[in-house]
Amino acid sequence: MRVDFTPTKNWSVQFQQTMNWALHKITDQRFEIRRNLHCWEAQFSWVPGGSGQGYYFRINVKDIPDIKLERSESGLRGPISGFGYSY
């Protein structure tokens, strides 16, 4: 299941969950929040459990993505795959 939600033109929220129906168990959950900040953009991704558990935060200049501030914990080293969203 995947849910995309845009509460305003500058905010984007995404949630993704996978489930093992044979075991009736959630196997993976992922959250991502993005914010358009005029010429900057910010992103926060979080995986609450499992092998990819951790978070990733990034704020960067839109026109020059190499100008950025990044912070991550655990296995996340960039945007979560499957969340290919851009402004």
Rosetta blueprint (number, residue, H / E / L):
1 M L
2 R E
3 V E
4 D E
5 F E
6 T E
7 P E
8 T E
9 K L
10 N L
11 W E
12 S E
13 V E
14 Q E
15 F E
16 Q E
17 Q E
18 T E
19 M E
20 N E
21 W L
22 A L
23 L L
24 H L
25 K E
26 I E
27 T E
28 D E
29 Q E
30 R E
31 F E
32 E E
33 I E
34 R E
35 R E
36 N E
37 L E
38 H L
39 C L
40 W E
41 E E
42 A E
43 Q E
44 F E
45 S E
46 W E
47 V E
48 P L
49 G L
50 G L
51 S L
52 G L
53 Q L
54 G E
55 Y E
56 Y E
57 F E
58 R E
59 I E
60 N E
61 V E
62 K L
63 D L
64 I L
65 P L
66 D L
67 I L
68 K E
69 L E
70 E E
71 R E
72 S E
73 E E
74 S E
75 G L
76 L L
77 R L
78 G L
79 P L
80 I L
81 S L
82 G L
83 F L
84 G L
85 Y L
86 S L
87 Y L
